[in-house]
Every structure is written in C-alpha cells, then in structure tokens.
Amino acid sequence: MCGIVGISSTNPLADRSWLKDGRDSMIHRGPDDAGEWWSADRRVGLAHRRLSIIDLTAAGRQPMKDPSGTLSVVFNGEIYNFSDLRNELIEQGHSFKSHSDTEVILAAYREWGLDCVSHFNGMFAFALFDECKKIMFLARDRAGEKPLFYHYKNGVLRFASELKALLADPSLPRRIDPESLDCYLTMGYVPGEHCILQGFNKLPPARAMIFNLLNAKTKIFRYWQIPVSDNHELDKNVKVDKQALLNELEKLLKDSVRRQLVADVPVGVLLSGGVDSSLVTAMAMRVTNKIKTFTIRFSGHDKHDETEHARLIARHFGTEHVELEGDSATPELLKILACEVDEPIVDSSMIPTYLVSKLVRQQCKVALGGKVS
C-alpha cells in the first residue's frame, strides 16, 4: 500500500508546510520513497509515500505527471488489469515511459475522461488534478478496500489515505462527531461516508468526487453498483446448471488470483489450511509452478494451531512452505495499533494480523490472503 495526501483550493495557499508532515506521518504505508508537487499558482498540492510493487525504478515515482504536464496524480493501490489497459491505450496512440499502473491511470483519464474509473479492475484510491479544466478528481475502488478521507470547507478540499495526514494541518478542527460515535458504540465501527471527526468524511466505495477550483462546486457520483438480476425472485421450477456455475466461479477465482500475483517483488500466500486460503493457494499454483506459502504458529495457543492443516495443503500443491513462530501480544502493541488505525473499530483480529504481517514482511513484500465472510 501507499499513502496519498493533497489539497486544492479556489485561492492560493499561504501555509503549505503541513503537507510534507502529513505525507511523512504515513511512512508506514510507503517506506520506499516520497514525493511532493505544487502547482505554479500554489492552489494545488499533492504528496505521496511509496511502497514499490510494480516498476521499482524512479519512473514509477509519484506524484506523476502525464507527457503534456497538465495532469498530475497520486495513487494508492493496484490496478490489476493495467497491462490489458496499457495495450488498449497504446493501440489508441498513447505512449508510456514506465511499466507502472500509475501511468495507466493518467493515460486512461486522457482517453476516457471521468469514465476511466469504470475501466479499472483493482483496489485503489487516487487523486488526479486536471490543470486545463481546473478540477480535482478523486475516486475510490468498488469495494472500498483503499481508504480516502476528505475535509471540505470554504473552497478548500483536503484529502488523504489517513486522518492523521490531514490532522498534520493545525488549522483543522478536532471534534468528535456525536452521530459517528453513536454508530461506533452500536456497531463497532463508523460506517459509510461518516467519520469519527466532525467536518470530515470518507468517500464511499464505488464513488468519485469532482471539485471545481473555478466555482468551488463539488459533486459526488456513483460509477458502479452491484448488478441486479431482472428476476427478483428465482423461479423454483427453473433448473440451475450447477456445473456451469461452478466452472464460472473457478474461472473468476483463477483470474482474480492471477492478476494479483503480478508484481516486481516476491509474492506469497498466507496459508492456514482452511477452505479460503487453500483455494487461493490452488489457484496460485495454476498460474505459477512456484509459490511461497506462510503459516504462523503462536505459542500457548495450541487449540488454534493450524500448522498441520497448512502443511498438508502445502505438501499437496508442492509449495515452498515456511512456518513462522509469532510473537506474543503485549499491552504495548495496543499503543502501536492505536496509532495505525485512524478511526476506532471493534476487531480483535487486527492484533494477530499485525503480528503475522510483521513476520511475513521479512521474507515477502506482498502476501495474498483468503477470507470467507
């Protein structure tokens, strides 16, 4: 993952020092590189922390500009179909200097405008500034996997991957939103576009936002929604071809895993031996004949030890299997997690997830996991 932060205003900005501080507050999201860009009129600033996954060279550095110099983008996530889109855009006359998916976003916007987002298959949050039209274009992926917070007031739009990046600006208020607090106490999280801080929001999944710097108008629109069947109720008399449905599911799973294995760094699979992670492992082995799988054991928790199950699956598929010993959770860990998680959330799984990720990171920069919900 990477970290993005930015600001756009109808008037030139006097205080710009906070942007670098906001960017570097997310160094945990992007330890490999950092960048910052300001428009000549000082009305737009973009900053980025990079975790290099695709195109590790300086050509993939962000903020990134298109060849005309009029489009600038910061991007967090991955566009899984970027290679297909790149080939399609080359046929349309576009040229590329890098092999990064970030550059594909710029070319896609140049070709399709705001509709470019509907072409992307991936997990993403990005901000693209069109200097000719004087608009800031924000978008978030269909499932909302990548976060995007924003604050808009008096013709100034601020946005970031994390709240802490926005709070690097000392001028912003720090007041709890009562309605969001009530949601958290009721459901254990802050849902939808709501935010735990008053005056802040989250861009909802499958939404894009436009901010016009010329008239200070904002617009949020949905670019995708789950398809609805014409038949609201399944006719019990209609025979369902279960084998055809199974084949389609298998095809979709394989294609999803194949696209997510594309990287210029080592990729592994978190294998528990359960149905979900075993399916991911099976699909990965169909794509490549060599994959590294990881299983974590926590001492003192033998009842939940999945090592034997994972070992059987790894042996069956012939993966390069690694078994790791996890650290014990301590009270100090809660302080670390409190800093990492911007909004409060009731989810005890974040503790083992953090410990597992910390261990796997020593051997593998990207790891796929499976989760059935």
C-alpha positions as a Markdown table, in Angstrom:
| # | Residue | x | y | z |
|---|---|---|---|---|
| 1 | Met | 0.0 | 0.0 | 0.0 |
| 2 | Cys | 1.0 | 3.6 | -0.4 |
| 3 | Gly | -0.1 | 6.9 | 1.2 |
| 4 | Ile | -1.6 | 9.9 | -0.5 |
| 5 | Val | -2.4 | 13.4 | 0.8 |
| 6 | Gly | -3.3 | 16.6 | -1.0 |
| 7 | Ile | -5.1 | 19.9 | -1.0 |
| 8 | Ser | -6.8 | 22.0 | -3.7 |
| 9 | Ser | -8.2 | 25.5 | -3.2 |
| 10 | Thr | -10.0 | 28.2 | -5.1 |
| 11 | Asn | -7.3 | 30.7 | -3.9 |
| 12 | Pro | -3.5 | 30.4 | -3.5 |
| 13 | Leu | -2.5 | 28.8 | -0.2 |
| 14 | Ala | -0.2 | 30.6 | 2.2 |
| 15 | Asp | 0.6 | 27.6 | 4.5 |
| 16 | Arg | 2.0 | 24.7 | 2.6 |
| 17 | Ser | 4.4 | 23.3 | 5.2 |
| 18 | Trp | 2.0 | 20.8 | 6.7 |
| 19 | Leu | 1.7 | 18.7 | 3.5 |
| 20 | Lys | 5.1 | 17.2 | 3.9 |
| 21 | Asp | 4.4 | 16.4 | 7.6 |
| 22 | Gly | 1.1 | 14.8 | 6.6 |
| 23 | Arg | 2.8 | 12.8 | 4.0 |
| 24 | Asp | 5.5 | 11.5 | 6.3 |
| 25 | Ser | 3.0 | 10.6 | 9.1 |
| 26 | Met | 2.2 | 7.7 | 6.7 |
| 27 | Ile | 5.7 | 6.4 | 6.2 |
| 28 | His | 4.4 | 3.0 | 7.4 |
| 29 | Arg | 2.3 | 2.9 | 4.3 |
| 30 | Gly | 5.2 | 3.8 | 2.0 |
| 31 | Pro | 8.7 | 3.4 | 3.3 |
| 32 | Asp | 10.4 | 3.2 | -0.1 |
| 33 | Asp | 10.1 | 6.7 | -1.5 |
| 34 | Ala | 8.4 | 10.1 | -1.1 |
| 35 | Gly | 7.4 | 12.9 | -3.4 |
| 36 | Glu | 5.6 | 16.3 | -3.3 |
| 37 | Trp | 4.3 | 18.6 | -6.0 |
| 38 | Trp | 2.7 | 22.0 | -6.0 |
| 39 | Ser | 1.0 | 23.8 | -8.9 |
| 40 | Ala | 2.6 | 27.0 | -10.1 |
| 41 | Asp | -0.3 | 29.1 | -8.7 |
| 42 | Arg | 0.0 | 27.3 | -5.3 |
| 43 | Arg | -3.6 | 26.3 | -5.3 |
| 44 | Val | -2.9 | 22.5 | -5.6 |
| 45 | Gly | -0.5 | 20.3 | -3.6 |
| 46 | Leu | -0.1 | 16.6 | -3.9 |
| 47 | Ala | 2.2 | 14.3 | -1.8 |
| 48 | His | 2.9 | 10.6 | -1.8 |
| 49 | Arg | 4.6 | 7.8 | 0.2 |
| 50 | Arg | 5.5 | 4.9 | -1.9 |
| 51 | Leu | 5.6 | 1.2 | -1.4 |
| 52 | Ser | 7.2 | -0.1 | -4.6 |
| 53 | Ile | 5.4 | -3.1 | -6.0 |
| 54 | Ile | 5.2 | -2.6 | -9.8 |
| 55 | Asp | 8.1 | -0.8 | -11.7 |
| 56 | Leu | 10.6 | -0.3 | -8.8 |
| 57 | Thr | 12.5 | 2.3 | -10.8 |
| 58 | Ala | 12.3 | 6.1 | -10.4 |
| 59 | Ala | 10.0 | 6.1 | -13.4 |
| 60 | Gly | 7.2 | 5.0 | -11.1 |
| 61 | Arg | 7.7 | 7.8 | -8.6 |
| 62 | Gln | 4.7 | 9.9 | -7.5 |
| 63 | Pro | 3.2 | 12.5 | -7.8 |
| 64 | Met | 3.3 | 11.6 | -11.5 |
| 65 | Lys | 2.6 | 13.9 | -14.4 |
| 66 | Asp | 1.4 | 13.0 | -18.0 |
| 67 | Pro | 3.6 | 13.9 | -21.0 |
| 68 | Ser | 1.6 | 17.2 | -21.5 |
| 69 | Gly | 2.4 | 18.3 | -18.0 |
| 70 | Thr | -1.3 | 19.2 | -17.4 |
| 71 | Leu | -2.4 | 16.1 | -15.5 |
| 72 | Ser | -0.9 | 15.1 | -12.1 |
| 73 | Val | -1.9 | 12.1 | -10.0 |
| 74 | Val | -1.2 | 10.4 | -6.6 |
| 75 | Phe | -2.4 | 6.9 | -6.3 |
| 76 | Asn | -2.7 | 4.2 | -3.6 |
| 77 | Gly | -3.4 | 0.6 | -4.6 |
| 78 | Glu | -3.1 | -1.6 | -7.7 |
| 79 | Ile | -4.9 | -1.7 | -11.0 |
| 80 | Tyr | -5.0 | -5.4 | -11.7 |
| 81 | Asn | -5.9 | -5.1 | -15.3 |
| 82 | Phe | -3.3 | -2.3 | -16.0 |
| 83 | Ser | -1.4 | -4.4 | -18.5 |
| 84 | Asp | -4.6 | -5.0 | -20.6 |
| 85 | Leu | -5.5 | -1.3 | -20.4 |
| 86 | Arg | -1.9 | -0.3 | -21.3 |
| 87 | Asn | -2.1 | -2.4 | -24.5 |
| 88 | Glu | -5.5 | -1.0 | -25.4 |
| 89 | Leu | -4.3 | 2.6 | -24.8 |
| 90 | Ile | -1.2 | 2.0 | -26.9 |
| 91 | Glu | -3.5 | 1.0 | -29.8 |
| 92 | Gln | -5.3 | 4.3 | -29.3 |
| 93 | Gly | -2.0 | 6.2 | -29.8 |
| 94 | His | -0.8 | 6.6 | -26.2 |
| 95 | Ser | 2.9 | 6.1 | -25.3 |
| 96 | Phe | 4.4 | 5.1 | -21.9 |
| 97 | Lys | 7.7 | 5.9 | -20.2 |
| 98 | Ser | 7.3 | 3.4 | -17.3 |
| 99 | His | 5.7 | 0.0 | -16.6 |
| 100 | Ser | 3.7 | 1.3 | -13.7 |
| 101 | Asp | -0.1 | 1.2 | -13.3 |
| 102 | Thr | 0.0 | 4.8 | -12.1 |
| 103 | Glu | 0.9 | 6.0 | -15.6 |
| 104 | Val | -2.0 | 3.9 | -17.0 |
| 105 | Ile | -4.4 | 6.0 | -14.8 |
| 106 | Leu | -3.2 | 9.2 | -16.4 |
| 107 | Ala | -3.5 | 7.8 | -20.0 |
| 108 | Ala | -6.9 | 6.3 | -19.2 |
| 109 | Tyr | -8.2 | 9.7 | -18.0 |
| 110 | Arg | -6.7 | 11.3 | -21.1 |
| 111 | Glu | -8.6 | 8.8 | -23.3 |
| 112 | Trp | -11.9 | 8.4 | -21.4 |
| 113 | Gly | -12.2 | 11.3 | -19.0 |
| 114 | Leu | -14.1 | 10.7 | -15.8 |
| 115 | Asp | -15.4 | 7.4 | -17.1 |
| 116 | Cys | -11.8 | 6.0 | -16.9 |
| 117 | Val | -12.6 | 4.8 | -13.4 |
| 118 | Ser | -15.2 | 2.3 | -14.7 |
| 119 | His | -12.4 | 0.6 | -16.7 |
| 120 | Phe | -10.3 | -0.1 | -13.6 |
| 121 | Asn | -10.2 | -3.6 | -12.0 |
| 122 | Gly | -8.4 | -3.2 | -8.7 |
| 123 | Met | -8.1 | -1.8 | -5.3 |
| 124 | Phe | -7.4 | 1.9 | -5.4 |
| 125 | Ala | -7.8 | 5.5 | -4.1 |
| 126 | Phe | -6.4 | 8.2 | -6.3 |
| 127 | Ala | -6.5 | 12.0 | -6.8 |
| 128 | Leu | -6.0 | 13.4 | -10.3 |
| 129 | Phe | -5.7 | 17.1 | -11.0 |
| 130 | Asp | -6.6 | 18.4 | -14.4 |
| 131 | Glu | -4.9 | 21.8 | -14.8 |
| 132 | Cys | -6.7 | 22.7 | -18.1 |
| 133 | Lys | -10.2 | 22.1 | -16.6 |
| 134 | Lys | -9.1 | 23.2 | -13.1 |
| 135 | Ile | -10.8 | 20.2 | -11.5 |
| 136 | Met | -9.6 | 17.7 | -8.8 |
| 137 | Phe | -10.9 | 14.2 | -9.5 |
| 138 | Leu | -11.0 | 11.7 | -6.6 |
| 139 | Ala | -12.0 | 8.1 | -6.8 |
| 140 | Arg | -12.2 | 5.0 | -4.6 |
| 141 | Asp | -12.5 | 1.3 | -5.6 |
| 142 | Arg | -15.7 | -0.6 | -5.9 |
| 143 | Ala | -15.4 | -2.4 | -2.5 |
| 144 | Gly | -13.8 | 0.5 | -0.6 |
| 145 | Glu | -10.7 | -1.5 | 0.1 |
| 146 | Lys | -8.5 | 1.5 | -0.1 |
| 147 | Pro | -9.4 | 4.4 | 2.3 |
| 148 | Leu | -9.9 | 8.0 | 1.3 |
| 149 | Phe | -10.8 | 10.7 | 3.9 |
| 150 | Tyr | -11.6 | 14.3 | 3.0 |
| 151 | His | -12.4 | 17.7 | 4.5 |
| 152 | Tyr | -14.1 | 20.4 | 2.5 |
| 153 | Lys | -14.9 | 23.9 | 3.7 |
| 154 | Asn | -14.8 | 27.4 | 2.2 |
| 155 | Gly | -13.5 | 26.4 | -1.2 |
| 156 | Val | -10.7 | 24.2 | 0.2 |
| 157 | Leu | -10.6 | 20.5 | -0.3 |
| 158 | Arg | -8.2 | 18.4 | 1.7 |
| 159 | Phe | -7.9 | 14.6 | 1.2 |
| 160 | Ala | -5.7 | 11.7 | 2.4 |
| 161 | Ser | -5.4 | 8.0 | 2.9 |
| 162 | Glu | -5.4 | 8.5 | 6.7 |
| 163 | Leu | -6.9 | 11.0 | 9.1 |
| 164 | Lys | -3.6 | 11.6 | 10.7 |
| 165 | Ala | -2.2 | 13.0 | 7.5 |
| 166 | Leu | -5.0 | 15.6 | 7.4 |
| 167 | Leu | -4.5 | 16.5 | 11.1 |
| 168 | Ala | -1.0 | 17.5 | 10.3 |
| 169 | Asp | -2.7 | 20.7 | 9.2 |
| 170 | Pro | -3.1 | 22.6 | 12.6 |
| 171 | Ser | -5.9 | 24.7 | 11.2 |
| 172 | Leu | -8.3 | 21.8 | 11.0 |
| 173 | Pro | -10.8 | 21.2 | 13.9 |
| 174 | Arg | -10.5 | 18.2 | 16.2 |
| 175 | Arg | -14.0 | 17.5 | 17.5 |
| 176 | Ile | -15.8 | 14.1 | 17.8 |
| 177 | Asp | -18.9 | 13.7 | 15.7 |
| 178 | Pro | -21.7 | 12.6 | 18.0 |
| 179 | Glu | -23.6 | 10.6 | 15.3 |
| 180 | Ser | -20.5 | 8.7 | 14.2 |
| 181 | Leu | -19.6 | 8.0 | 17.9 |
| 182 | Asp | -23.1 | 6.6 | 18.3 |
| 183 | Cys | -22.6 | 4.4 | 15.3 |
| 184 | Tyr | -19.3 | 3.1 | 16.7 |
| 185 | Leu | -20.8 | 2.3 | 20.1 |
| 186 | Thr | -23.7 | 0.5 | 18.4 |
| 187 | Met | -22.0 | -1.4 | 15.5 |
| 188 | Gly | -18.3 | -1.4 | 16.5 |
| 189 | Tyr | -17.2 | 0.8 | 13.5 |
| 190 | Val | -18.0 | 4.1 | 11.7 |
| 191 | Pro | -20.0 | 3.2 | 8.5 |
| 192 | Gly | -20.3 | 4.7 | 5.0 |
| 193 | Glu | -19.3 | 8.3 | 4.4 |
| 194 | His | -19.4 | 9.1 | 8.1 |
| 195 | Cys | -16.2 | 9.9 | 10.0 |
| 196 | Ile | -15.4 | 10.0 | 13.7 |
| 197 | Leu | -14.3 | 13.6 | 13.4 |
| 198 | Gln | -16.8 | 16.4 | 12.8 |
| 199 | Gly | -16.5 | 18.0 | 9.4 |
| 200 | Phe | -14.6 | 15.1 | 7.9 |
| 201 | Asn | -15.9 | 12.4 | 5.6 |
| 202 | Lys | -14.9 | 9.2 | 3.9 |
| 203 | Leu | -15.5 | 8.9 | 0.1 |
| 204 | Pro | -17.9 | 5.9 | -0.1 |
| 205 | Pro | -16.9 | 2.8 | -2.1 |
| 206 | Ala | -17.6 | 2.9 | -5.9 |
| 207 | Arg | -17.8 | 6.7 | -5.8 |
| 208 | Ala | -15.9 | 9.5 | -7.4 |
| 209 | Met | -15.7 | 13.1 | -6.5 |
| 210 | Ile | -15.1 | 16.3 | -8.6 |
| 211 | Phe | -14.0 | 19.6 | -7.1 |
| 212 | Asn | -14.1 | 22.6 | -9.5 |
| 213 | Leu | -11.5 | 25.2 | -8.4 |
| 214 | Leu | -13.1 | 27.8 | -10.6 |
| 215 | Asn | -16.6 | 27.8 | -8.9 |
| 216 | Ala | -15.9 | 25.9 | -5.6 |
| 217 | Lys | -18.6 | 23.3 | -6.5 |
| 218 | Thr | -18.2 | 19.7 | -5.5 |
| 219 | Lys | -20.0 | 16.6 | -6.9 |
| 220 | Ile | -20.0 | 13.0 | -5.8 |
| 221 | Phe | -21.3 | 10.3 | -8.1 |
| 222 | Arg | -21.5 | 6.5 | -8.1 |
| 223 | Tyr | -19.7 | 5.0 | -11.0 |
| 224 | Trp | -20.6 | 1.4 | -10.3 |
| 225 | Gln | -23.1 | -0.7 | -8.4 |
| 226 | Ile | -23.8 | -4.4 | -8.0 |
| 227 | Pro | -25.7 | -5.7 | -11.0 |
| 228 | Val | -29.4 | -6.5 | -10.3 |
| 229 | Ser | -31.0 | -9.5 | -11.9 |
| 230 | Asp | -34.1 | -9.0 | -14.0 |
| 231 | Asn | -35.7 | -11.8 | -12.0 |
| 232 | His | -36.2 | -10.5 | -8.4 |
| 233 | Glu | -37.2 | -14.0 | -7.3 |
| 234 | Leu | -35.6 | -17.2 | -8.6 |
| 235 | Asp | -38.2 | -19.4 | -10.2 |
| 236 | Lys | -38.1 | -22.7 | -8.2 |
| 237 | Asn | -39.1 | -24.6 | -11.4 |
| 238 | Val | -36.1 | -23.3 | -13.3 |
| 239 | Lys | -33.3 | -25.9 | -13.4 |
| 240 | Val | -29.9 | -24.4 | -12.5 |
| 241 | Asp | -26.8 | -25.8 | -14.2 |
| 242 | Lys | -24.7 | -26.2 | -11.1 |
| 243 | Gln | -21.6 | -27.4 | -13.0 |
| 244 | Ala | -21.7 | -24.3 | -15.2 |
| 245 | Leu | -21.9 | -22.1 | -12.1 |
| 246 | Leu | -19.0 | -24.0 | -10.5 |
| 247 | Asn | -16.9 | -23.6 | -13.7 |
| 248 | Glu | -17.6 | -19.8 | -13.8 |
| 249 | Leu | -16.7 | -19.4 | -10.1 |
| 250 | Glu | -13.5 | -21.3 | -10.7 |
| 251 | Lys | -12.7 | -19.1 | -13.7 |
| 252 | Leu | -13.3 | -15.9 | -11.7 |
| 253 | Leu | -11.2 | -17.1 | -8.8 |
| 254 | Lys | -8.3 | -18.1 | -11.0 |
| 255 | Asp | -8.4 | -14.8 | -12.9 |
| 256 | Ser | -8.5 | -12.8 | -9.7 |
| 257 | Val | -5.5 | -14.6 | -8.2 |
| 258 | Arg | -3.6 | -14.4 | -11.4 |
| 259 | Arg | -4.0 | -10.6 | -11.6 |
| 260 | Gln | -3.0 | -10.1 | -8.0 |
| 261 | Leu | 0.2 | -12.1 | -8.5 |
| 262 | Val | 1.6 | -9.5 | -10.9 |
| 263 | Ala | 4.4 | -7.7 | -9.1 |
| 264 | Asp | 8.1 | -6.9 | -9.4 |
| 265 | Val | 8.7 | -8.1 | -5.9 |
| 266 | Pro | 8.3 | -11.5 | -4.2 |
| 267 | Val | 4.7 | -12.5 | -3.6 |
| 268 | Gly | 3.5 | -15.2 | -1.2 |
| 269 | Val | 0.3 | -16.7 | 0.2 |
| 270 | Leu | -0.9 | -16.7 | 3.8 |
| 271 | Leu | -2.0 | -20.4 | 4.3 |
| 272 | Ser | -4.0 | -21.5 | 7.2 |
| 273 | Gly | -5.2 | -24.8 | 5.7 |
| 274 | Gly | -8.8 | -23.6 | 5.7 |
| 275 | Val | -11.0 | -23.5 | 2.6 |
| 276 | Asp | -10.4 | -19.9 | 1.7 |
| 277 | Ser | -6.6 | -19.8 | 1.8 |
| 278 | Ser | -6.4 | -23.3 | 0.3 |
| 279 | Leu | -8.4 | -22.1 | -2.7 |
| 280 | Val | -6.1 | -19.1 | -3.1 |
| 281 | Thr | -3.1 | -21.4 | -3.0 |
| 282 | Ala | -4.6 | -23.8 | -5.5 |
| 283 | Met | -5.4 | -21.0 | -8.0 |
| 284 | Ala | -1.9 | -19.5 | -7.5 |
| 285 | Met | -0.3 | -22.9 | -8.3 |
| 286 | Arg | -2.3 | -23.0 | -11.6 |
| 287 | Val | -0.8 | -19.6 | -12.6 |
| 288 | Thr | 2.8 | -20.3 | -11.5 |
| 289 | Asn | 4.6 | -23.5 | -10.6 |
| 290 | Lys | 6.4 | -21.9 | -7.7 |
| 291 | Ile | 4.8 | -20.1 | -4.9 |
| 292 | Lys | 5.8 | -19.5 | -1.3 |
| 293 | Thr | 3.2 | -20.1 | 1.4 |
| 294 | Phe | 3.4 | -19.0 | 5.0 |
| 295 | Thr | 1.8 | -20.4 | 8.2 |
| 296 | Ile | 2.1 | -18.7 | 11.6 |
| 297 | Arg | 2.1 | -20.5 | 14.9 |
| 298 | Phe | 1.5 | -18.7 | 18.2 |
| 299 | Ser | 3.0 | -20.4 | 21.3 |
| 300 | Gly | 0.5 | -21.1 | 24.0 |
| 301 | His | -2.5 | -21.3 | 21.6 |
| 302 | Asp | -2.3 | -24.9 | 20.6 |
| 303 | Lys | -6.1 | -25.1 | 20.4 |
| 304 | His | -6.0 | -22.7 | 17.4 |
| 305 | Asp | -2.8 | -24.1 | 15.8 |
| 306 | Glu | -3.4 | -24.7 | 12.1 |
| 307 | Thr | 0.1 | -25.8 | 11.2 |
| 308 | Glu | -0.7 | -29.4 | 10.4 |
| 309 | His | -3.6 | -28.4 | 8.1 |
| 310 | Ala | -1.5 | -25.9 | 6.3 |
| 311 | Arg | 1.3 | -28.4 | 6.0 |
| 312 | Leu | -1.0 | -30.9 | 4.3 |
| 313 | Ile | -2.2 | -28.4 | 1.8 |
| 314 | Ala | 1.4 | -27.1 | 1.1 |
| 315 | Arg | 2.6 | -30.7 | 0.6 |
| 316 | His | -0.3 | -31.5 | -1.8 |
| 317 | Phe | 0.4 | -28.5 | -4.0 |
| 318 | Gly | 4.1 | -28.6 | -3.7 |
| 319 | Thr | 4.6 | -25.0 | -2.5 |
| 320 | Glu | 7.7 | -23.6 | -0.9 |
| 321 | His | 6.3 | -23.7 | 2.6 |
| 322 | Val | 7.5 | -21.6 | 5.5 |
| 323 | Glu | 6.4 | -22.0 | 9.1 |
| 324 | Leu | 6.9 | -19.0 | 11.4 |
| 325 | Glu | 6.6 | -18.5 | 15.2 |
| 326 | Gly | 4.6 | -15.5 | 16.1 |
| 327 | Asp | 5.4 | -13.1 | 19.0 |
| 328 | Ser | 3.1 | -12.9 | 21.9 |
| 329 | Ala | 0.7 | -9.9 | 22.1 |
| 330 | Thr | 1.6 | -7.4 | 24.7 |
| 331 | Pro | -0.1 | -4.2 | 26.1 |
| 332 | Glu | 2.4 | -2.1 | 24.2 |
| 333 | Leu | 1.1 | -3.5 | 20.9 |
| 334 | Leu | -2.2 | -1.7 | 21.5 |
| 335 | Lys | -0.4 | 1.7 | 21.5 |
| 336 | Ile | 1.1 | 0.9 | 18.1 |
| 337 | Leu | -2.2 | -0.2 | 16.7 |
| 338 | Ala | -4.0 | 2.9 | 18.1 |
| 339 | Cys | -1.6 | 5.0 | 16.1 |
| 340 | Glu | -2.1 | 2.9 | 12.9 |
| 341 | Val | -5.9 | 2.9 | 13.0 |
| 342 | Asp | -7.4 | 6.3 | 12.5 |
| 343 | Glu | -11.0 | 5.5 | 13.4 |
| 344 | Pro | -11.9 | 3.3 | 16.4 |
| 345 | Ile | -13.0 | -0.2 | 15.4 |
| 346 | Val | -14.0 | -3.3 | 17.3 |
| 347 | Asp | -11.9 | -6.0 | 15.7 |
| 348 | Ser | -9.6 | -8.2 | 17.7 |
| 349 | Ser | -8.3 | -9.8 | 14.6 |
| 350 | Met | -6.1 | -6.8 | 13.9 |
| 351 | Ile | -3.7 | -8.0 | 16.6 |
| 352 | Pro | -2.8 | -11.3 | 15.0 |
| 353 | Thr | -3.0 | -9.7 | 11.6 |
| 354 | Tyr | -0.4 | -7.1 | 12.6 |
| 355 | Leu | 1.9 | -9.8 | 14.1 |
| 356 | Val | 1.6 | -12.0 | 11.0 |
| 357 | Ser | 2.3 | -9.2 | 8.6 |
| 358 | Lys | 5.3 | -8.1 | 10.6 |
| 359 | Leu | 6.8 | -11.6 | 10.3 |
| 360 | Val | 6.0 | -12.2 | 6.7 |
| 361 | Arg | 7.3 | -8.8 | 5.7 |
| 362 | Gln | 10.8 | -10.0 | 6.5 |
| 363 | Gln | 10.6 | -12.5 | 3.6 |
| 364 | Cys | 7.9 | -11.3 | 1.3 |
| 365 | Lys | 6.7 | -7.8 | 0.3 |
| 366 | Val | 3.3 | -8.9 | -0.9 |
| 367 | Ala | 1.1 | -11.7 | 0.5 |
| 368 | Leu | -2.3 | -12.8 | -0.6 |
| 369 | Gly | -4.8 | -14.0 | 1.9 |
| 370 | Gly | -8.2 | -15.5 | 1.7 |
| 371 | Lys | -11.3 | -14.7 | 3.8 |
| 372 | Val | -14.8 | -16.1 | 3.6 |
| 373 | Ser | -17.5 | -13.9 | 5.1 |
